[in-house]
Amino acid sequence: MVKNFKKADLIKNLNKTSGFSKNFSKKLINDLIKILLQNIKSGNLTVKNLGTFKILEKKERLGRNPKTKDPYIISARKTVRFTPSQKLLKIYNYE
């Protein structure tokens, strides 16, 4: 099992299993990622049997440097949260 699965690994895997050329596999993966990112930006994205990607809006808050104990402001930001589907959880016995 690959610990850090990279986009290049995904392209190589698609190339081997489908027989597509590396350039075509790269274009397919890049287009898929582009479409997924566009849909996540527009709101929640649910992929059946995989899970849901949600955008969370985090508020500005007070943080602290653990080494110097100096307080500082952590700015407001948006983050993406992934929640796996029940089917995916059953496959890996995390229920």
CNS distance restraints for C-alpha pairs under 8 A (distance, minus, plus):
assign (resid   5 and name CA) (resid   9 and name CA) 6.25 0.50 0.50
assign (resid   5 and name CA) (resid  10 and name CA) 7.40 0.50 0.50
assign (resid   6 and name CA) (resid  10 and name CA) 6.51 0.50 0.50
assign (resid   7 and name CA) (resid  11 and name CA) 6.24 0.50 0.50
assign (resid   7 and name CA) (resid  29 and name CA) 7.88 0.50 0.50
assign (resid   8 and name CA) (resid  12 and name CA) 6.14 0.50 0.50
assign (resid   9 and name CA) (resid  13 and name CA) 6.04 0.50 0.50
assign (resid  10 and name CA) (resid  14 and name CA) 6.14 0.50 0.50
assign (resid  10 and name CA) (resid  29 and name CA) 7.76 0.50 0.50
assign (resid  11 and name CA) (resid  15 and name CA) 6.10 0.50 0.50
assign (resid  11 and name CA) (resid  22 and name CA) 6.93 0.50 0.50
assign (resid  11 and name CA) (resid  25 and name CA) 5.58 0.50 0.50
assign (resid  11 and name CA) (resid  26 and name CA) 5.58 0.50 0.50
assign (resid  11 and name CA) (resid  29 and name CA) 6.70 0.50 0.50
assign (resid  12 and name CA) (resid  16 and name CA) 6.26 0.50 0.50
assign (resid  12 and name CA) (resid  22 and name CA) 7.04 0.50 0.50
assign (resid  12 and name CA) (resid  25 and name CA) 7.81 0.50 0.50
assign (resid  13 and name CA) (resid  17 and name CA) 6.15 0.50 0.50
assign (resid  14 and name CA) (resid  18 and name CA) 5.75 0.50 0.50
assign (resid  14 and name CA) (resid  19 and name CA) 7.62 0.50 0.50
assign (resid  14 and name CA) (resid  20 and name CA) 7.35 0.50 0.50
assign (resid  14 and name CA) (resid  25 and name CA) 6.24 0.50 0.50
assign (resid  15 and name CA) (resid  19 and name CA) 5.32 0.50 0.50
assign (resid  15 and name CA) (resid  20 and name CA) 5.12 0.50 0.50
assign (resid  15 and name CA) (resid  21 and name CA) 6.04 0.50 0.50
assign (resid  15 and name CA) (resid  22 and name CA) 5.77 0.50 0.50
assign (resid  15 and name CA) (resid  25 and name CA) 5.92 0.50 0.50
assign (resid  16 and name CA) (resid  20 and name CA) 7.61 0.50 0.50
assign (resid  20 and name CA) (resid  24 and name CA) 6.24 0.50 0.50
assign (resid  20 and name CA) (resid  25 and name CA) 6.04 0.50 0.50
assign (resid  21 and name CA) (resid  25 and name CA) 6.07 0.50 0.50
assign (resid  22 and name CA) (resid  26 and name CA) 5.99 0.50 0.50
assign (resid  23 and name CA) (resid  27 and name CA) 6.21 0.50 0.50
assign (resid  24 and name CA) (resid  28 and name CA) 6.18 0.50 0.50
assign (resid  25 and name CA) (resid  29 and name CA) 6.22 0.50 0.50
assign (resid  26 and name CA) (resid  30 and name CA) 6.05 0.50 0.50
assign (resid  27 and name CA) (resid  31 and name CA) 5.99 0.50 0.50
assign (resid  28 and name CA) (resid  32 and name CA) 6.08 0.50 0.50
assign (resid  29 and name CA) (resid  33 and name CA) 6.17 0.50 0.50
assign (resid  30 and name CA) (resid  34 and name CA) 6.10 0.50 0.50
assign (resid  31 and name CA) (resid  35 and name CA) 6.16 0.50 0.50
assign (resid  32 and name CA) (resid  36 and name CA) 6.17 0.50 0.50
assign (resid  33 and name CA) (resid  37 and name CA) 6.09 0.50 0.50
assign (resid  34 and name CA) (resid  38 and name CA) 6.22 0.50 0.50
assign (resid  35 and name CA) (resid  39 and name CA) 6.26 0.50 0.50
assign (resid  36 and name CA) (resid  40 and name CA) 6.14 0.50 0.50
assign (resid  36 and name CA) (resid  45 and name CA) 7.88 0.50 0.50
assign (resid  37 and name CA) (resid  41 and name CA) 6.15 0.50 0.50
assign (resid  38 and name CA) (resid  42 and name CA) 6.46 0.50 0.50
assign (resid  39 and name CA) (resid  43 and name CA) 6.59 0.50 0.50
assign (resid  39 and name CA) (resid  44 and name CA) 7.43 0.50 0.50
assign (resid  39 and name CA) (resid  45 and name CA) 6.18 0.50 0.50
assign (resid  40 and name CA) (resid  44 and name CA) 5.70 0.50 0.50
assign (resid  40 and name CA) (resid  45 and name CA) 5.43 0.50 0.50
assign (resid  40 and name CA) (resid  53 and name CA) 6.65 0.50 0.50
assign (resid  40 and name CA) (resid  54 and name CA) 7.12 0.50 0.50
assign (resid  40 and name CA) (resid  55 and name CA) 7.27 0.50 0.50
assign (resid  41 and name CA) (resid  55 and name CA) 7.61 0.50 0.50
assign (resid  43 and name CA) (resid  54 and name CA) 6.97 0.50 0.50
assign (resid  43 and name CA) (resid  55 and name CA) 6.73 0.50 0.50
assign (resid  44 and name CA) (resid  52 and name CA) 7.00 0.50 0.50
assign (resid  44 and name CA) (resid  53 and name CA) 5.71 0.50 0.50
assign (resid  44 and name CA) (resid  54 and name CA) 4.75 0.50 0.50
assign (resid  44 and name CA) (resid  55 and name CA) 6.63 0.50 0.50
assign (resid  45 and name CA) (resid  52 and name CA) 5.60 0.50 0.50
assign (resid  45 and name CA) (resid  53 and name CA) 5.11 0.50 0.50
assign (resid  45 and name CA) (resid  54 and name CA) 6.69 0.50 0.50
assign (resid  46 and name CA) (resid  50 and name CA) 7.90 0.50 0.50
assign (resid  46 and name CA) (resid  51 and name CA) 5.85 0.50 0.50
assign (resid  46 and name CA) (resid  52 and name CA) 4.25 0.50 0.50
assign (resid  46 and name CA) (resid  53 and name CA) 6.35 0.50 0.50
assign (resid  47 and name CA) (resid  51 and name CA) 5.47 0.50 0.50
assign (resid  47 and name CA) (resid  52 and name CA) 6.22 0.50 0.50
assign (resid  48 and name CA) (resid  85 and name CA) 7.66 0.50 0.50
assign (resid  49 and name CA) (resid  85 and name CA) 5.82 0.50 0.50
assign (resid  49 and name CA) (resid  86 and name CA) 7.64 0.50 0.50
assign (resid  49 and name CA) (resid  87 and name CA) 5.79 0.50 0.50
assign (resid  49 and name CA) (resid  88 and name CA) 6.32 0.50 0.50
assign (resid  50 and name CA) (resid  84 and name CA) 5.94 0.50 0.50
assign (resid  50 and name CA) (resid  85 and name CA) 5.38 0.50 0.50
assign (resid  50 and name CA) (resid  87 and name CA) 7.53 0.50 0.50
assign (resid  50 and name CA) (resid  88 and name CA) 6.01 0.50 0.50
assign (resid  51 and name CA) (resid  82 and name CA) 6.88 0.50 0.50
assign (resid  51 and name CA) (resid  83 and name CA) 5.49 0.50 0.50
assign (resid  51 and name CA) (resid  84 and name CA) 4.08 0.50 0.50
assign (resid  51 and name CA) (resid  85 and name CA) 4.31 0.50 0.50
assign (resid  51 and name CA) (resid  88 and name CA) 7.72 0.50 0.50
assign (resid  52 and name CA) (resid  82 and name CA) 5.65 0.50 0.50
assign (resid  52 and name CA) (resid  83 and name CA) 5.21 0.50 0.50
assign (resid  52 and name CA) (resid  84 and name CA) 6.42 0.50 0.50
assign (resid  52 and name CA) (resid  85 and name CA) 7.24 0.50 0.50
assign (resid  53 and name CA) (resid  80 and name CA) 6.50 0.50 0.50
assign (resid  53 and name CA) (resid  81 and name CA) 5.63 0.50 0.50
assign (resid  53 and name CA) (resid  82 and name CA) 4.56 0.50 0.50
assign (resid  53 and name CA) (resid  83 and name CA) 6.53 0.50 0.50
assign (resid  54 and name CA) (resid  80 and name CA) 5.58 0.50 0.50
assign (resid  54 and name CA) (resid  81 and name CA) 5.19 0.50 0.50
assign (resid  54 and name CA) (resid  82 and name CA) 6.46 0.50 0.50
assign (resid  55 and name CA) (resid  78 and name CA) 6.56 0.50 0.50
assign (resid  55 and name CA) (resid  79 and name CA) 5.73 0.50 0.50
assign (resid  55 and name CA) (resid  80 and name CA) 4.67 0.50 0.50
assign (resid  55 and name CA) (resid  81 and name CA) 6.37 0.50 0.50
assign (resid  56 and name CA) (resid  78 and name CA) 5.58 0.50 0.50
assign (resid  56 and name CA) (resid  79 and name CA) 5.22 0.50 0.50
assign (resid  56 and name CA) (resid  80 and name CA) 6.05 0.50 0.50
assign (resid  56 and name CA) (resid  81 and name CA) 6.97 0.50 0.50
assign (resid  57 and name CA) (resid  76 and name CA) 7.47 0.50 0.50
assign (resid  57 and name CA) (resid  77 and name CA) 6.02 0.50 0.50
assign (resid  57 and name CA) (resid  78 and name CA) 4.58 0.50 0.50
assign (resid  57 and name CA) (resid  79 and name CA) 6.55 0.50 0.50
assign (resid  58 and name CA) (resid  76 and name CA) 5.51 0.50 0.50
assign (resid  58 and name CA) (resid  77 and name CA) 5.37 0.50 0.50
assign (resid  58 and name CA) (resid  78 and name CA) 5.98 0.50 0.50
assign (resid  58 and name CA) (resid  79 and name CA) 7.41 0.50 0.50
assign (resid  59 and name CA) (resid  75 and name CA) 7.26 0.50 0.50
assign (resid  59 and name CA) (resid  76 and name CA) 4.60 0.50 0.50
assign (resid  59 and name CA) (resid  77 and name CA) 6.88 0.50 0.50
assign (resid  60 and name CA) (resid  73 and name CA) 7.00 0.50 0.50
assign (resid  60 and name CA) (resid  74 and name CA) 5.68 0.50 0.50
assign (resid  60 and name CA) (resid  75 and name CA) 4.67 0.50 0.50
assign (resid  60 and name CA) (resid  76 and name CA) 4.21 0.50 0.50
assign (resid  60 and name CA) (resid  77 and name CA) 7.71 0.50 0.50
assign (resid  61 and name CA) (resid  73 and name CA) 5.83 0.50 0.50
assign (resid  61 and name CA) (resid  74 and name CA) 5.32 0.50 0.50
assign (resid  61 and name CA) (resid  75 and name CA) 6.80 0.50 0.50
assign (resid  61 and name CA) (resid  76 and name CA) 7.56 0.50 0.50
assign (resid  62 and name CA) (resid  71 and name CA) 6.78 0.50 0.50
assign (resid  62 and name CA) (resid  72 and name CA) 5.88 0.50 0.50
assign (resid  62 and name CA) (resid  73 and name CA) 4.69 0.50 0.50
assign (resid  62 and name CA) (resid  74 and name CA) 5.94 0.50 0.50
assign (resid  63 and name CA) (resid  71 and name CA) 5.66 0.50 0.50
assign (resid  63 and name CA) (resid  72 and name CA) 5.27 0.50 0.50
assign (resid  63 and name CA) (resid  73 and name CA) 5.77 0.50 0.50
assign (resid  63 and name CA) (resid  74 and name CA) 5.97 0.50 0.50
assign (resid  64 and name CA) (resid  69 and name CA) 5.68 0.50 0.50
assign (resid  64 and name CA) (resid  70 and name CA) 5.55 0.50 0.50
assign (resid  64 and name CA) (resid  71 and name CA) 4.27 0.50 0.50
assign (resid  64 and name CA) (resid  72 and name CA) 5.85 0.50 0.50
assign (resid  65 and name CA) (resid  69 and name CA) 4.93 0.50 0.50
assign (resid  65 and name CA) (resid  70 and name CA) 5.32 0.50 0.50
assign (resid  65 and name CA) (resid  71 and name CA) 6.35 0.50 0.50
assign (resid  65 and name CA) (resid  72 and name CA) 7.50 0.50 0.50
assign (resid  66 and name CA) (resid  70 and name CA) 7.80 0.50 0.50
assign (resid  84 and name CA) (resid  88 and name CA) 6.25 0.50 0.50
assign (resid  84 and name CA) (resid  89 and name CA) 6.71 0.50 0.50
assign (resid  85 and name CA) (resid  89 and name CA) 6.37 0.50 0.50
assign (resid  86 and name CA) (resid  90 and name CA) 6.14 0.50 0.50
assign (resid  86 and name CA) (resid  95 and name CA) 7.93 0.50 0.50
assign (resid  87 and name CA) (resid  91 and name CA) 6.33 0.50 0.50
assign (resid  88 and name CA) (resid  92 and name CA) 6.66 0.50 0.50
assign (resid  89 and name CA) (resid  93 and name CA) 5.93 0.50 0.50
assign (resid  89 and name CA) (resid  94 and name CA) 5.17 0.50 0.50
assign (resid  89 and name CA) (resid  95 and name CA) 5.91 0.50 0.50
assign (resid  90 and name CA) (resid  94 and name CA) 6.35 0.50 0.50
assign (resid  90 and name CA) (resid  95 and name CA) 6.10 0.50 0.50
